[in-house]
Amino acid sequence: GHCLVSRGELDDNDRLFSWVNRQRDDLKKGKLTAERKELLDEIGFCWDVQDYELERNFKLLEQHAKREGHCDVPQKHVEGGENLGKW
């Protein structure tokens, strides 16, 4: 599983999506309690989606480069279920 929640992923997802974003905002504003942060950290909560996506896509690019010998990814190339070429 994962802790990346996107709109439309689940039937009741809009409320979960809003709640997840509120936790991130509360952390940035210093409003999140240490106890809540610790609980969310324990389940692998993703605090920064952009950093997560950068790390994930970089690892996919490394895989591609290791296999193909270069980082010149075709625009429509999919690697690990992600459109790496678009990234």
PDB file with SEQRES, HELIX, SHEET and CRYST1 records, atoms N, CA, C and O in Angstrom:
SEQRES   1 A   87  GLY HIS CYS LEU VAL SER ARG GLY GLU LEU ASP ASP ASN          
SEQRES   2 A   87  ASP ARG LEU PHE SER TRP VAL ASN ARG GLN ARG ASP ASP          
SEQRES   3 A   87  LEU LYS LYS GLY LYS LEU THR ALA GLU ARG LYS GLU LEU          
SEQRES   4 A   87  LEU ASP GLU ILE GLY PHE CYS TRP ASP VAL GLN ASP TYR          
SEQRES   5 A   87  GLU LEU GLU ARG ASN PHE LYS LEU LEU GLU GLN HIS ALA          
SEQRES   6 A   87  LYS ARG GLU GLY HIS CYS ASP VAL PRO GLN LYS HIS VAL          
SEQRES   7 A   87  GLU GLY GLY GLU ASN LEU GLY LYS TRP                          
HELIX    1 AA1 ASN A   13  LYS A   28  1                                  16    
HELIX    2 AA2 ALA A   34  GLU A   42  1                                   9    
HELIX    3 AA3 VAL A   49  GLU A   68  1                                  20    
SHEET    1 AA1 2 VAL A  78  GLU A  79  0                                        
SHEET    2 AA1 2 GLU A  82  ASN A  83 -1                                        
CRYST1    1.000    1.000    1.000  90.00  90.00  90.00 P 1           1          
ATOM      1  N   GLY A   1       0.814  -1.186   0.000  1.00  0.00           N  
ATOM      2  CA  GLY A   1       0.000   0.000   0.000  1.00  0.00           C  
ATOM      3  C   GLY A   1       0.860   1.252   0.000  1.00  0.00           C  
ATOM      4  O   GLY A   1       2.090   1.199  -0.013  1.00  0.00           O  
ATOM      5  N   HIS A   2       0.172   2.364   0.015  1.00  0.00           N  
ATOM      6  CA  HIS A   2       0.852   3.652   0.015  1.00  0.00           C  
ATOM      7  C   HIS A   2      -0.014   4.696   0.697  1.00  0.00           C  
ATOM      8  O   HIS A   2      -1.187   4.455   0.984  1.00  0.00           O  
ATOM      9  N   CYS A   3       0.564   5.838   0.948  1.00  0.00           N  
ATOM     10  CA  CYS A   3      -0.140   6.946   1.602  1.00  0.00           C  
ATOM     11  C   CYS A   3      -0.296   8.132   0.667  1.00  0.00           C  
ATOM     12  O   CYS A   3      -0.474   9.261   1.123  1.00  0.00           O  
ATOM     13  N   LEU A   4      -0.231   7.893  -0.625  1.00  0.00           N  
ATOM     14  CA  LEU A   4      -0.465   8.954  -1.601  1.00  0.00           C  
ATOM     15  C   LEU A   4      -1.918   8.878  -2.037  1.00  0.00           C  
ATOM     16  O   LEU A   4      -2.318   7.941  -2.727  1.00  0.00           O  
ATOM     17  N   VAL A   5      -2.689   9.846  -1.640  1.00  0.00           N  
ATOM     18  CA  VAL A   5      -4.117   9.839  -1.932  1.00  0.00           C  
ATOM     19  C   VAL A   5      -4.394  10.863  -3.020  1.00  0.00           C  
ATOM     20  O   VAL A   5      -4.019  12.029  -2.894  1.00  0.00           O  
ATOM     21  N   SER A   6      -5.051  10.428  -4.086  1.00  0.00           N  
ATOM     22  CA  SER A   6      -5.422  11.361  -5.141  1.00  0.00           C  
ATOM     23  C   SER A   6      -6.942  11.391  -5.271  1.00  0.00           C  
ATOM     24  O   SER A   6      -7.632  10.438  -4.907  1.00  0.00           O  
ATOM     25  N   ARG A   7      -7.436  12.480  -5.784  1.00  0.00           N  
ATOM     26  CA  ARG A   7      -8.884  12.608  -5.987  1.00  0.00           C  
ATOM     27  C   ARG A   7      -9.372  11.516  -6.923  1.00  0.00           C  
ATOM     28  O   ARG A   7      -8.704  11.179  -7.901  1.00  0.00           O  
ATOM     29  N   GLY A   8     -10.535  10.970  -6.619  1.00  0.00           N  
ATOM     30  CA  GLY A   8     -11.153   9.987  -7.492  1.00  0.00           C  
ATOM     31  C   GLY A   8     -10.615   8.581  -7.369  1.00  0.00           C  
ATOM     32  O   GLY A   8     -11.092   7.681  -8.061  1.00  0.00           O  
ATOM     33  N   GLU A   9      -9.626   8.363  -6.500  1.00  0.00           N  
ATOM     34  CA  GLU A   9      -9.056   7.029  -6.346  1.00  0.00           C  
ATOM     35  C   GLU A   9     -10.026   6.083  -5.648  1.00  0.00           C  
ATOM     36  O   GLU A   9     -10.075   4.892  -5.954  1.00  0.00           O  
ATOM     37  N   LEU A  10     -10.794   6.623  -4.709  1.00  0.00           N  
ATOM     38  CA  LEU A  10     -11.779   5.848  -3.967  1.00  0.00           C  
ATOM     39  C   LEU A  10     -13.122   6.565  -4.041  1.00  0.00           C  
ATOM     40  O   LEU A  10     -13.173   7.750  -4.371  1.00  0.00           O  
ATOM     41  N   ASP A  11     -14.209   5.859  -3.737  1.00  0.00           N  
ATOM     42  CA  ASP A  11     -15.529   6.478  -3.776  1.00  0.00           C  
ATOM     43  C   ASP A  11     -15.625   7.671  -2.833  1.00  0.00           C  
ATOM     44  O   ASP A  11     -16.173   8.712  -3.194  1.00  0.00           O  
ATOM     45  N   ASP A  12     -15.094   7.518  -1.633  1.00  0.00           N  
ATOM     46  CA  ASP A  12     -15.212   8.545  -0.606  1.00  0.00           C  
ATOM     47  C   ASP A  12     -13.919   9.357  -0.515  1.00  0.00           C  
ATOM     48  O   ASP A  12     -13.564   9.854   0.554  1.00  0.00           O  
ATOM     49  N   ASN A  13     -13.227   9.485  -1.633  1.00  0.00           N  
ATOM     50  CA  ASN A  13     -11.870   9.991  -1.629  1.00  0.00           C  
ATOM     51  C   ASN A  13     -11.729  11.486  -1.419  1.00  0.00           C  
ATOM     52  O   ASN A  13     -10.709  11.927  -0.891  1.00  0.00           O  
ATOM     53  N   ASP A  14     -12.701  12.274  -1.807  1.00  0.00           N  
ATOM     54  CA  ASP A  14     -12.544  13.721  -1.676  1.00  0.00           C  
ATOM     55  C   ASP A  14     -12.304  14.130  -0.227  1.00  0.00           C  
ATOM     56  O   ASP A  14     -11.473  14.997   0.045  1.00  0.00           O  
ATOM     57  N   ARG A  15     -13.028  13.508   0.706  1.00  0.00           N  
ATOM     58  CA  ARG A  15     -12.819  13.835   2.118  1.00  0.00           C  
ATOM     59  C   ARG A  15     -11.449  13.371   2.593  1.00  0.00           C  
ATOM     60  O   ARG A  15     -10.771  14.091   3.326  1.00  0.00           O  
ATOM     61  N   LEU A  16     -11.035  12.176   2.182  1.00  0.00           N  
ATOM     62  CA  LEU A  16      -9.712  11.675   2.568  1.00  0.00           C  
ATOM     63  C   LEU A  16      -8.621  12.542   1.958  1.00  0.00           C  
ATOM     64  O   LEU A  16      -7.645  12.881   2.627  1.00  0.00           O  
ATOM     65  N   PHE A  17      -8.783  12.900   0.697  1.00  0.00           N  
ATOM     66  CA  PHE A  17      -7.822  13.757   0.011  1.00  0.00           C  
ATOM     67  C   PHE A  17      -7.680  15.092   0.750  1.00  0.00           C  
ATOM     68  O   PHE A  17      -6.567  15.573   0.963  1.00  0.00           O  
ATOM     69  N   SER A  18      -8.803  15.682   1.135  1.00  0.00           N  
ATOM     70  CA  SER A  18      -8.786  16.951   1.874  1.00  0.00           C  
ATOM     71  C   SER A  18      -8.112  16.793   3.226  1.00  0.00           C  
ATOM     72  O   SER A  18      -7.338  17.653   3.645  1.00  0.00           O  
ATOM     73  N   TRP A  19      -8.405  15.692   3.908  1.00  0.00           N  
ATOM     74  CA  TRP A  19      -7.815  15.448   5.226  1.00  0.00           C  
ATOM     75  C   TRP A  19      -6.289  15.310   5.124  1.00  0.00           C  
ATOM     76  O   TRP A  19      -5.547  15.882   5.922  1.00  0.00           O  
ATOM     77  N   VAL A  20      -5.842  14.543   4.132  1.00  0.00           N  
ATOM     78  CA  VAL A  20      -4.401  14.344   3.929  1.00  0.00           C  
ATOM     79  C   VAL A  20      -3.718  15.683   3.661  1.00  0.00           C  
ATOM     80  O   VAL A  20      -2.668  15.975   4.235  1.00  0.00           O  
ATOM     81  N   ASN A  21      -4.306  16.483   2.804  1.00  0.00           N  
ATOM     82  CA  ASN A  21      -3.719  17.794   2.510  1.00  0.00           C  
ATOM     83  C   ASN A  21      -3.726  18.702   3.732  1.00  0.00           C  
ATOM     84  O   ASN A  21      -2.805  19.496   3.922  1.00  0.00           O  
ATOM     85  N   ARG A  22      -4.757  18.589   4.559  1.00  0.00           N  
ATOM     86  CA  ARG A  22      -4.821  19.391   5.780  1.00  0.00           C  
ATOM     87  C   ARG A  22      -3.688  19.013   6.738  1.00  0.00           C  
ATOM     88  O   ARG A  22      -3.123  19.880   7.404  1.00  0.00           O  
ATOM     89  N   GLN A  23      -3.352  17.704   6.809  1.00  0.00           N  
ATOM     90  CA  GLN A  23      -2.241  17.276   7.668  1.00  0.00           C  
ATOM     91  C   GLN A  23      -0.943  17.895   7.185  1.00  0.00           C  
ATOM     92  O   GLN A  23      -0.134  18.361   7.988  1.00  0.00           O  
ATOM     93  N   ARG A  24      -0.740  17.900   5.867  1.00  0.00           N  
ATOM     94  CA  ARG A  24       0.474  18.504   5.301  1.00  0.00           C  
ATOM     95  C   ARG A  24       0.522  20.007   5.595  1.00  0.00           C  
ATOM     96  O   ARG A  24       1.558  20.542   5.990  1.00  0.00           O  
ATOM     97  N   ASP A  25      -0.604  20.668   5.398  1.00  0.00           N  
ATOM     98  CA  ASP A  25      -0.661  22.109   5.677  1.00  0.00           C  
ATOM     99  C   ASP A  25      -0.418  22.404   7.153  1.00  0.00           C  
ATOM    100  O   ASP A  25       0.302  23.341   7.499  1.00  0.00           O  
ATOM    101  N   ASP A  26      -1.029  21.592   8.023  1.00  0.00           N  
ATOM    102  CA  ASP A  26      -0.844  21.798   9.457  1.00  0.00           C  
ATOM    103  C   ASP A  26       0.610  21.635   9.861  1.00  0.00           C  
ATOM    104  O   ASP A  26       1.099  22.368  10.721  1.00  0.00           O  
ATOM    105  N   LEU A  27       1.312  20.680   9.251  1.00  0.00           N  
ATOM    106  CA  LEU A  27       2.733  20.502   9.550  1.00  0.00           C  
ATOM    107  C   LEU A  27       3.518  21.746   9.132  1.00  0.00           C  
ATOM    108  O   LEU A  27       4.348  22.248   9.890  1.00  0.00           O  
ATOM    109  N   LYS A  28       3.248  22.239   7.918  1.00  0.00           N  
ATOM    110  CA  LYS A  28       3.949  23.429   7.421  1.00  0.00           C  
ATOM    111  C   LYS A  28       3.704  24.642   8.314  1.00  0.00           C  
ATOM    112  O   LYS A  28       4.594  25.470   8.503  1.00  0.00           O  
ATOM    113  N   LYS A  29       2.497  24.743   8.861  1.00  0.00           N  
ATOM    114  CA  LYS A  29       2.129  25.893   9.688  1.00  0.00           C  
ATOM    115  C   LYS A  29       2.493  25.701  11.160  1.00  0.00           C  
ATOM    116  O   LYS A  29       2.274  26.594  11.979  1.00  0.00           O  
ATOM    117  N   GLY A  30       3.055  24.522  11.496  1.00  0.00           N  
ATOM    118  CA  GLY A  30       3.423  24.255  12.884  1.00  0.00           C  
ATOM    119  C   GLY A  30       2.242  23.918  13.776  1.00  0.00           C  
ATOM    120  O   GLY A  30       2.341  24.015  15.000  1.00  0.00           O  
ATOM    121  N   LYS A  31       1.124  23.524  13.175  1.00  0.00           N  
ATOM    122  CA  LYS A  31      -0.095  23.220  13.935  1.00  0.00           C  
ATOM    123  C   LYS A  31      -0.274  21.726  14.218  1.00  0.00           C  
ATOM    124  O   LYS A  31      -1.140  21.351  15.009  1.00  0.00           O  
ATOM    125  N   LEU A  32       0.524  20.880  13.592  1.00  0.00           N  
ATOM    126  CA  LEU A  32       0.373  19.434  13.762  1.00  0.00           C  
ATOM    127  C   LEU A  32       1.080  18.996  15.038  1.00  0.00           C  
ATOM    128  O   LEU A  32       2.242  19.338  15.262  1.00  0.00           O  
ATOM    129  N   THR A  33       0.380  18.245  15.863  1.00  0.00           N  
ATOM    130  CA  THR A  33       1.000  17.789  17.109  1.00  0.00           C  
ATOM    131  C   THR A  33       2.093  16.766  16.810  1.00  0.00           C  
ATOM    132  O   THR A  33       2.055  16.072  15.793  1.00  0.00           O  
ATOM    133  N   ALA A  34       3.054  16.689  17.702  1.00  0.00           N  
ATOM    134  CA  ALA A  34       4.146  15.721  17.555  1.00  0.00           C  
ATOM    135  C   ALA A  34       3.600  14.302  17.552  1.00  0.00           C  
ATOM    136  O   ALA A  34       4.101  13.441  16.829  1.00  0.00           O  
ATOM    137  N   GLU A  35       2.576  14.058  18.359  1.00  0.00           N  
ATOM    138  CA  GLU A  35       1.981  12.717  18.435  1.00  0.00           C  
ATOM    139  C   GLU A  35       1.353  12.314  17.107  1.00  0.00           C  
ATOM    140  O   GLU A  35       1.520  11.186  16.644  1.00  0.00           O  
ATOM    141  N   ARG A  36       0.623  13.258  16.498  1.00  0.00           N  
ATOM    142  CA  ARG A  36      -0.013  12.947  15.218  1.00  0.00           C  
ATOM    143  C   ARG A  36       1.035  12.740  14.141  1.00  0.00           C  
ATOM    144  O   ARG A  36       0.917  11.822  13.330  1.00  0.00           O  
ATOM    145  N   LYS A  37       2.061  13.582  14.121  1.00  0.00           N  
ATOM    146  CA  LYS A  37       3.126  13.414  13.122  1.00  0.00           C  
ATOM    147  C   LYS A  37       3.798  12.059  13.280  1.00  0.00           C  
ATOM    148  O   LYS A  37       4.066  11.375  12.292  1.00  0.00           O  
ATOM    149  N   GLU A  38       4.066  11.675  14.509  1.00  0.00           N  
ATOM    150  CA  GLU A  38       4.698  10.379  14.768  1.00  0.00           C  
ATOM    151  C   GLU A  38       3.814   9.231  14.266  1.00  0.00           C  
ATOM    152  O   GLU A  38       4.310   8.293  13.641  1.00  0.00           O  
ATOM    153  N   LEU A  39       2.526   9.303  14.537  1.00  0.00           N  
ATOM    154  CA  LEU A  39       1.605   8.260  14.062  1.00  0.00           C  
ATOM    155  C   LEU A  39       1.602   8.182  12.536  1.00  0.00           C  
ATOM    156  O   LEU A  39       1.633   7.094  11.962  1.00  0.00           O  
ATOM    157  N   LEU A  40       1.564   9.336  11.891  1.00  0.00           N  
ATOM    158  CA  LEU A  40       1.556   9.350  10.430  1.00  0.00           C  
ATOM    159  C   LEU A  40       2.897   8.885   9.867  1.00  0.00           C  
ATOM    160  O   LEU A  40       2.934   8.185   8.855  1.00  0.00           O  
ATOM    161  N   ASP A  41       3.993   9.267  10.511  1.00  0.00           N  
ATOM    162  CA  ASP A  41       5.314   8.789  10.082  1.00  0.00           C  
ATOM    163  C   ASP A  41       5.407   7.268  10.158  1.00  0.00           C  
ATOM    164  O   ASP A  41       6.004   6.632   9.290  1.00  0.00           O  
ATOM    165  N   GLU A  42       4.822   6.696  11.190  1.00  0.00           N  
ATOM    166  CA  GLU A  42       4.887   5.237  11.388  1.00  0.00           C  
ATOM    167  C   GLU A  42       4.234   4.464  10.249  1.00  0.00           C  
ATOM    168  O   GLU A  42       4.623   3.328   9.976  1.00  0.00           O  
ATOM    169  N   ILE A  43       3.248   5.060   9.578  1.00  0.00           N  
ATOM    170  CA  ILE A  43       2.592   4.353   8.468  1.00  0.00           C  
ATOM    171  C   ILE A  43       3.145   4.786   7.108  1.00  0.00           C  
ATOM    172  O   ILE A  43       2.612   4.411   6.064  1.00  0.00           O  
ATOM    173  N   GLY A  44       4.222   5.581   7.134  1.00  0.00           N  
ATOM    174  CA  GLY A  44       4.852   5.987   5.881  1.00  0.00           C  
ATOM    175  C   GLY A  44       4.150   7.126   5.167  1.00  0.00           C  
ATOM    176  O   GLY A  44       4.171   7.200   3.938  1.00  0.00           O  
ATOM    177  N   PHE A  45       3.526   8.017   5.931  1.00  0.00           N  
ATOM    178  CA  PHE A  45       2.826   9.160   5.356  1.00  0.00           C  
ATOM    179  C   PHE A  45       3.786   9.977   4.495  1.00  0.00           C  
ATOM    180  O   PHE A  45       4.927  10.221   4.887  1.00  0.00           O  
ATOM    181  N   CYS A  46       3.323  10.394   3.333  1.00  0.00           N  
ATOM    182  CA  CYS A  46       4.136  11.179   2.406  1.00  0.00           C  
ATOM    183  C   CYS A  46       3.890  12.660   2.676  1.00  0.00           C  
ATOM    184  O   CYS A  46       2.809  13.176   2.394  1.00  0.00           O  
ATOM    185  N   TRP A  47       4.895  13.340   3.221  1.00  0.00           N  
ATOM    186  CA  TRP A  47       4.757  14.743   3.570  1.00  0.00           C  
ATOM    187  C   TRP A  47       4.954  15.668   2.388  1.00  0.00           C  
ATOM    188  O   TRP A  47       4.369  16.751   2.350  1.00  0.00           O  
ATOM    189  N   ASP A  48       5.760  15.268   1.426  1.00  0.00           N  
ATOM    190  CA  ASP A  48       6.039  16.118   0.263  1.00  0.00           C  
ATOM    191  C   ASP A  48       5.894  15.282  -1.008  1.00  0.00           C  
ATOM    192  O   ASP A  48       6.776  14.492  -1.344  1.00  0.00           O  
ATOM    193  N   VAL A  49       4.790  15.461  -1.698  1.00  0.00           N  
ATOM    194  CA  VAL A  49       4.481  14.664  -2.878  1.00  0.00           C  
ATOM    195  C   VAL A  49       5.492  14.925  -3.989  1.00  0.00           C  
ATOM    196  O   VAL A  49       5.893  13.995  -4.688  1.00  0.00           O  
ATOM    197  N   GLN A  50       5.910  16.179  -4.161  1.00  0.00           N  
ATOM    198  CA  GLN A  50       6.883  16.490  -5.217  1.00  0.00           C  
ATOM    199  C   GLN A  50       8.211  15.785  -4.978  1.00  0.00           C  
ATOM    200  O   GLN A  50       8.805  15.249  -5.914  1.00  0.00           O  
ATOM    201  N   ASP A  51       8.683  15.781  -3.734  1.00  0.00           N  
ATOM    202  CA  ASP A  51       9.928  15.064  -3.425  1.00  0.00           C  
ATOM    203  C   ASP A  51       9.767  13.567  -3.665  1.00  0.00           C  
ATOM    204  O   ASP A  51      10.664  12.918  -4.204  1.00  0.00           O  
ATOM    205  N   TYR A  52       8.614  13.021  -3.260  1.00  0.00           N  
ATOM    206  CA  TYR A  52       8.353  11.600  -3.455  1.00  0.00           C  
ATOM    207  C   TYR A  52       8.390  11.249  -4.947  1.00  0.00           C  
ATOM    208  O   TYR A  52       9.032  10.280  -5.351  1.00  0.00           O  
ATOM    209  N   GLU A  53       7.695  12.049  -5.753  1.00  0.00           N  
ATOM    210  CA  GLU A  53       7.646  11.773  -7.195  1.00  0.00           C  
ATOM    211  C   GLU A  53       9.012  11.936  -7.839  1.00  0.00           C  
ATOM    212  O   GLU A  53       9.363  11.170  -8.736  1.00  0.00           O  
ATOM    213  N   LEU A  54       9.795  12.925  -7.395  1.00  0.00           N  
ATOM    214  CA  LEU A  54      11.146  13.106  -7.918  1.00  0.00           C  
ATOM    215  C   LEU A  54      12.006  11.882  -7.623  1.00  0.00           C  
ATOM    216  O   LEU A  54      12.693  11.377  -8.510  1.00  0.00           O  
ATOM    217  N   GLU A  55      11.971  11.406  -6.386  1.00  0.00           N  
ATOM    218  CA  GLU A  55      12.757  10.220  -6.015  1.00  0.00           C  
ATOM    219  C   GLU A  55      12.314   8.988  -6.791  1.00  0.00           C  
ATOM    220  O   GLU A  55      13.145   8.229  -7.288  1.00  0.00           O  
ATOM    221  N   ARG A  56      10.992   8.791  -6.895  1.00  0.00           N  
ATOM    222  CA  ARG A  56      10.468   7.625  -7.616  1.00  0.00           C  
ATOM    223  C   ARG A  56      10.877   7.666  -9.082  1.00  0.00           C  
ATOM    224  O   ARG A  56      11.369   6.671  -9.614  1.00  0.00           O  
ATOM    225  N   ASN A  57      10.681   8.801  -9.739  1.00  0.00           N  
ATOM    226  CA  ASN A  57      10.989   8.897 -11.161  1.00  0.00           C  
ATOM    227  C   ASN A  57      12.496   8.844 -11.416  1.00  0.00           C  
ATOM    228  O   ASN A  57      12.935   8.324 -12.442  1.00  0.00           O  
ATOM    229  N   PHE A  58      13.279   9.375 -10.494  1.00  0.00           N  
ATOM    230  CA  PHE A  58      14.738   9.285 -10.647  1.00  0.00           C  
ATOM    231  C   PHE A  58      15.182   7.830 -10.595  1.00  0.00           C  
ATOM    232  O   PHE A  58      16.037   7.414 -11.377  1.00  0.00           O  
ATOM    233  N   LYS A  59      14.611   7.058  -9.685  1.00  0.00           N  
ATOM    234  CA  LYS A  59      14.950   5.625  -9.602  1.00  0.00           C  
ATOM    235  C   LYS A  59      14.559   4.910 -10.894  1.00  0.00           C  
ATOM    236  O   LYS A  59      15.292   4.044 -11.373  1.00  0.00           O  
ATOM    237  N   LEU A  60      13.412   5.267 -11.453  1.00  0.00           N  
ATOM    238  CA  LEU A  60      12.992   4.668 -12.721  1.00  0.00           C  
ATOM    239  C   LEU A  60      13.938   5.055 -13.853  1.00  0.00           C  
ATOM    240  O   LEU A  60      14.248   4.238 -14.720  1.00  0.00           O  
ATOM    241  N   LEU A  61      14.392   6.298 -13.837  1.00  0.00           N  
ATOM    242  CA  LEU A  61      15.352   6.744 -14.853  1.00  0.00           C  
ATOM    243  C   LEU A  61      16.676   5.996 -14.707  1.00  0.00           C  
ATOM    244  O   LEU A  61      17.306   5.634 -15.701  1.00  0.00           O  
ATOM    245  N   GLU A  62      17.089   5.771 -13.468  1.00  0.00           N  
ATOM    246  CA  GLU A  62      18.308   4.979 -13.240  1.00  0.00           C  
ATOM    247  C   GLU A  62      18.157   3.573 -13.807  1.00  0.00           C  
ATOM    248  O   GLU A  62      19.077   3.051 -14.438  1.00  0.00           O  
ATOM    249  N   GLN A  63      16.997   2.959 -13.582  1.00  0.00           N  
ATOM    250  CA  GLN A  63      16.747   1.613 -14.122  1.00  0.00           C  
ATOM    251  C   GLN A  63      16.847   1.621 -15.648  1.00  0.00           C  
ATOM    252  O   GLN A  63      17.481   0.756 -16.253  1.00  0.00           O  
ATOM    253  N   HIS A  64      16.209   2.612 -16.244  1.00  0.00           N  
ATOM    254  CA  HIS A  64      16.224   2.734 -17.702  1.00  0.00           C  
ATOM    255  C   HIS A  64      17.658   2.908 -18.209  1.00  0.00           C  
ATOM    256  O   HIS A  64      18.075   2.241 -19.156  1.00  0.00           O  
ATOM    257  N   ALA A  65      18.404   3.805 -17.572  1.00  0.00           N  
ATOM    258  CA  ALA A  65      19.778   4.079 -18.006  1.00  0.00           C  
ATOM    259  C   ALA A  65      20.672   2.848 -17.854  1.00  0.00           C  
ATOM    260  O   ALA A  65      21.519   2.572 -18.704  1.00  0.00           O  
ATOM    261  N   LYS A  66      20.472   2.124 -16.774  1.00  0.00           N  
ATOM    262  CA  LYS A  66      21.273   0.911 -16.547  1.00  0.00           C  
ATOM    263  C   LYS A  66      20.992  -0.131 -17.628  1.00  0.00           C  
ATOM    264  O   LYS A  66      21.905  -0.787 -18.128  1.00  0.00           O  
ATOM    265  N   ARG A  67      19.719  -0.271 -17.978  1.00  0.00           N  
ATOM    266  CA  ARG A  67      19.315  -1.264 -18.980  1.00  0.00           C  
ATOM    267  C   ARG A  67      19.675  -0.828 -20.401  1.00  0.00           C  
ATOM    268  O   ARG A  67      20.162  -1.635 -21.193  1.00  0.00           O  
ATOM    269  N   GLU A  68      19.431   0.464 -20.730  1.00  0.00           N  
ATOM    270  CA  GLU A  68      19.584   0.950 -22.103  1.00  0.00           C  
ATOM    271  C   GLU A  68      20.929   1.619 -22.378  1.00  0.00           C  
ATOM    272  O   GLU A  68      21.328   1.780 -23.531  1.00  0.00           O  
ATOM    273  N   GLY A  69      21.628   2.010 -21.299  1.00  0.00           N  
ATOM    274  CA  GLY A  69      22.922   2.653 -21.471  1.00  0.00           C  
ATOM    275  C   GLY A  69      22.845   4.151 -21.717  1.00  0.00           C  
ATOM    276  O   GLY A  69      23.850   4.771 -22.062  1.00  0.00           O  
ATOM    277  N   HIS A  70      21.665   4.745 -21.545  1.00  0.00           N  
ATOM    278  CA  HIS A  70      21.502   6.191 -21.747  1.00  0.00           C  
ATOM    279  C   HIS A  70      20.246   6.677 -21.029  1.00  0.00           C  
ATOM    280  O   HIS A  70      19.431   5.882 -20.559  1.00  0.00           O  
ATOM    281  N   CYS A  71      20.110   7.999 -20.956  1.00  0.00           N  
ATOM    282  CA  CYS A  71      18.945   8.619 -20.308  1.00  0.00           C  
ATOM    283  C   CYS A  71      18.035   9.321 -21.314  1.00  0.00           C  
ATOM    284  O   CYS A  71      17.172  10.112 -20.933  1.00  0.00           O  
ATOM    285  N   ASP A  72      18.232   9.029 -22.590  1.00  0.00           N  
ATOM    286  CA  ASP A  72      17.405   9.635 -23.629  1.00  0.00           C  
ATOM    287  C   ASP A  72      16.109   8.828 -23.753  1.00  0.00           C  
ATOM    288  O   ASP A  72      16.004   7.923 -24.581  1.00  0.00           O  
ATOM    289  N   VAL A  73      15.139   9.170 -22.927  1.00  0.00           N  
ATOM    290  CA  VAL A  73      13.903   8.400 -22.829  1.00  0.00           C  
ATOM    291  C   VAL A  73      12.901   8.892 -23.872  1.00  0.00           C  
ATOM    292  O   VAL A  73      12.614  10.088 -23.931  1.00  0.00           O  
ATOM    293  N   PRO A  74      12.364   7.990 -24.697  1.00  0.00           N  
ATOM    294  CA  PRO A  74      11.332   8.404 -25.651  1.00  0.00           C  
ATOM    295  C   PRO A  74      10.127   9.007 -24.919  1.00  0.00           C  
ATOM    296  O   PRO A  74       9.789   8.581 -23.814  1.00  0.00           O  
ATOM    297  N   GLN A  75       9.495   9.982 -25.531  1.00  0.00           N  
ATOM    298  CA  GLN A  75       8.429  10.737 -24.878  1.00  0.00           C  
ATOM    299  C   GLN A  75       7.286   9.870 -24.354  1.00  0.00           C  
ATOM    300  O   GLN A  75       6.705  10.188 -23.317  1.00  0.00           O  
ATOM    301  N   LYS A  76       6.959   8.809 -25.034  1.00  0.00           N  
ATOM    302  CA  LYS A  76       5.830   7.968 -24.611  1.00  0.00           C  
ATOM    303  C   LYS A  76       6.262   6.709 -23.869  1.00  0.00           C  
ATOM    304  O   LYS A  76       5.459   5.795 -23.686  1.00  0.00           O  
ATOM    305  N   HIS A  77       7.502   6.651 -23.445  1.00  0.00           N  
ATOM    306  CA  HIS A  77       8.025   5.460 -22.778  1.00  0.00           C  
ATOM    307  C   HIS A  77       7.446   5.325 -21.360  1.00  0.00           C  
ATOM    308  O   HIS A  77       7.428   6.280 -20.583  1.00  0.00           O  
ATOM    309  N   VAL A  78       6.979   4.118 -21.053  1.00  0.00           N  
ATOM    310  CA  VAL A  78       6.457   3.818 -19.720  1.00  0.00           C  
ATOM    311  C   VAL A  78       7.442   2.889 -19.022  1.00  0.00           C  
ATOM    312  O   VAL A  78       7.853   1.866 -19.569  1.00  0.00           O  
ATOM    313  N   GLU A  79       7.806   3.264 -17.813  1.00  0.00           N  
ATOM    314  CA  GLU A  79       8.752   2.480 -17.008  1.00  0.00           C  
ATOM    315  C   GLU A  79       8.139   2.310 -15.625  1.00  0.00           C  
ATOM    316  O   GLU A  79       7.802   3.297 -14.972  1.00  0.00           O  
ATOM    317  N   GLY A  80       7.994   1.091 -15.180  1.00  0.00           N  
ATOM    318  CA  GLY A  80       7.438   0.851 -13.849  1.00  0.00           C  
ATOM    319  C   GLY A  80       6.032   1.399 -13.674  1.00  0.00           C  
ATOM    320  O   GLY A  80       5.651   1.799 -12.574  1.00  0.00           O  
ATOM    321  N   GLY A  81       5.264   1.420 -14.746  1.00  0.00           N  
ATOM    322  CA  GLY A  81       3.892   1.920 -14.681  1.00  0.00           C  
ATOM    323  C   GLY A  81       3.770   3.433 -14.761  1.00  0.00           C  
ATOM    324  O   GLY A  81       2.660   3.962 -14.704  1.00  0.00           O  
ATOM    325  N   GLU A  82       4.891   4.143 -14.892  1.00  0.00           N  
ATOM    326  CA  GLU A  82       4.888   5.607 -14.966  1.00  0.00           C  
ATOM    327  C   GLU A  82       5.320   6.052 -16.361  1.00  0.00           C  
ATOM    328  O   GLU A  82       6.170   5.422 -16.990  1.00  0.00           O  
ATOM    329  N   ASN A  83       4.729   7.136 -16.829  1.00  0.00           N  
ATOM    330  CA  ASN A  83       5.129   7.694 -18.113  1.00  0.00           C  
ATOM    331  C   ASN A  83       6.427   8.467 -17.922  1.00  0.00           C  
ATOM    332  O   ASN A  83       6.430   9.689 -17.772  1.00  0.00           O  
ATOM    333  N   LEU A  84       7.522   7.726 -17.932  1.00  0.00           N  
ATOM    334  CA  LEU A  84       8.837   8.307 -17.677  1.00  0.00           C  
ATOM    335  C   LEU A  84       9.232   9.302 -18.758  1.00  0.00           C  
ATOM    336  O   LEU A  84       9.896  10.299 -18.475  1.00  0.00           O  
ATOM    337  N   GLY A  85       8.828   9.037 -19.991  1.00  0.00           N  
ATOM    338  CA  GLY A  85       9.160   9.943 -21.082  1.00  0.00           C  
ATOM    339  C   GLY A  85       8.538  11.317 -20.921  1.00  0.00           C  
ATOM    340  O   GLY A  85       9.127  12.317 -21.330  1.00  0.00           O  
ATOM    341  N   LYS A  86       7.387  11.377 -20.346  1.00  0.00           N  
ATOM    342  CA  LYS A  86       6.717  12.661 -20.114  1.00  0.00           C  
ATOM    343  C   LYS A  86       7.390  13.426 -18.964  1.00  0.00           C  
ATOM    344  O   LYS A  86       7.439  14.656 -18.970  1.00  0.00           O  
ATOM    345  N   TRP A  87       7.897  12.692 -17.998  1.00  0.00           N  
ATOM    346  CA  TRP A  87       8.571  13.315 -16.865  1.00  0.00           C  
ATOM    347  C   TRP A  87       9.842  13.963 -17.329  1.00  0.00           C  
ATOM    348  O   TRP A  87      10.566  14.548 -16.523  1.00  0.00           O  
TER     349      TRP A  87                                                      
END                                                                             
